Amino acid sequence: MDILSTPLQGLSRAEASFNRAADNVSKAFMVDPQSPQDQMSLSDAMVGLLNSKNDYEANLKSLKTSDEMTQKLLDILA
């Protein structure tokens, strides 16, 4: 179904973004803690994690809504 492809692609992109941000967070602990640039990088990575989480949840909600609409349509047609 074409309706499902958009949220599924969004889930995939959100997962990839989350993995990149998580990788950045893990790398942040391997650098000099006294460097303000590294601390800012950690902050950016945490914001990236939260954005990815929100993107994932939004796409999941779209997928769930699509499924509910399909079920209602099948109920009407049946």
VOVO-860362 format. One record per residue (C-alpha): residue number from 1; chain; residue in three letters; x negated, y negated, z negated. Coordinates in Angstrom, 3 decimals, decimal comma. Layout:
% residues N
resi / chain / resn / x / y / z
NUM / A / ala / X / Y / Z
...
This chain:
% residues 78
resi / chain / resn / x / y / z
1 / A / met / 0,000 / 0,000 / 0,000
2 / A / asp / -1,311 / -3,407 / 0,957
3 / A / ile / 0,192 / -5,015 / -2,155
4 / A / leu / -2,088 / -2,935 / -4,357
5 / A / ser / -5,302 / -3,722 / -2,488
6 / A / thr / -5,668 / -7,279 / -3,817
7 / A / pro / -5,495 / -6,447 / -7,542
8 / A / leu / -7,655 / -3,362 / -7,009
9 / A / gln / -10,313 / -5,459 / -5,272
10 / A / gly / -10,031 / -8,004 / -8,072
11 / A / leu / -10,571 / -5,273 / -10,659
12 / A / ser / -13,652 / -4,133 / -8,808
13 / A / arg / -15,055 / -7,681 / -8,595
14 / A / ala / -14,319 / -8,328 / -12,274
15 / A / glu / -16,072 / -5,102 / -13,235
16 / A / ala / -19,141 / -6,011 / -11,169
17 / A / ser / -19,185 / -9,500 / -12,692
18 / A / phe / -18,856 / -8,027 / -16,177
19 / A / asn / -21,747 / -5,655 / -15,547
20 / A / arg / -23,970 / -8,519 / -14,334
21 / A / ala / -23,092 / -10,652 / -17,364
22 / A / ala / -23,684 / -7,726 / -19,737
23 / A / asp / -27,057 / -7,151 / -18,114
24 / A / asn / -27,910 / -10,826 / -18,660
25 / A / val / -26,894 / -10,575 / -22,325
26 / A / ser / -29,098 / -7,544 / -22,842
27 / A / lys / -32,038 / -9,294 / -21,191
28 / A / ala / -31,564 / -12,347 / -23,416
29 / A / phe / -32,802 / -10,390 / -26,431
30 / A / met / -36,092 / -9,624 / -24,687
31 / A / val / -37,207 / -13,264 / -24,425
32 / A / asp / -38,636 / -15,830 / -26,831
33 / A / pro / -35,856 / -16,799 / -29,307
34 / A / gln / -37,410 / -20,252 / -29,779
35 / A / ser / -36,759 / -21,262 / -26,183
36 / A / pro / -33,597 / -23,404 / -25,803
37 / A / gln / -33,372 / -22,445 / -22,135
38 / A / asp / -33,074 / -18,773 / -23,093
39 / A / gln / -30,387 / -19,577 / -25,666
40 / A / met / -28,414 / -21,459 / -23,022
41 / A / ser / -28,777 / -18,451 / -20,758
42 / A / leu / -27,248 / -16,276 / -23,482
43 / A / ser / -24,368 / -18,726 / -23,824
44 / A / asp / -23,802 / -18,666 / -20,073
45 / A / ala / -23,859 / -14,881 / -20,091
46 / A / met / -21,295 / -14,722 / -22,891
47 / A / val / -19,018 / -17,119 / -20,984
48 / A / gly / -19,465 / -14,864 / -17,961
49 / A / leu / -18,400 / -11,860 / -20,032
50 / A / leu / -15,271 / -13,626 / -21,217
51 / A / asn / -14,411 / -14,818 / -17,708
52 / A / ser / -14,850 / -11,300 / -16,360
53 / A / lys / -12,619 / -9,933 / -19,105
54 / A / asn / -9,912 / -12,483 / -18,288
55 / A / asp / -10,190 / -11,762 / -14,554
56 / A / tyr / -9,905 / -8,035 / -15,212
57 / A / glu / -6,839 / -8,489 / -17,408
58 / A / ala / -5,148 / -10,766 / -14,854
59 / A / asn / -5,706 / -8,281 / -12,033
60 / A / leu / -4,519 / -5,438 / -14,230
61 / A / lys / -1,338 / -7,388 / -14,979
62 / A / ser / -0,820 / -7,953 / -11,242
63 / A / leu / -1,239 / -4,243 / -10,622
64 / A / lys / 1,228 / -3,396 / -13,378
65 / A / thr / 3,765 / -5,924 / -12,050
66 / A / ser / 3,416 / -4,492 / -8,547
67 / A / asp / 4,043 / -1,011 / -9,898
68 / A / glu / 7,119 / -2,194 / -11,799
69 / A / met / 8,487 / -3,923 / -8,698
70 / A / thr / 7,963 / -0,792 / -6,621
71 / A / gln / 9,770 / 1,291 / -9,232
72 / A / lys / 12,711 / -1,123 / -9,283
73 / A / leu / 12,886 / -1,098 / -5,495
74 / A / leu / 12,919 / 2,705 / -5,463
75 / A / asp / 15,649 / 2,687 / -8,116
76 / A / ile / 17,747 / 0,295 / -6,008
77 / A / leu / 17,274 / 2,357 / -2,842
78 / A / ala / 17,912 / 5,685 / -4,559
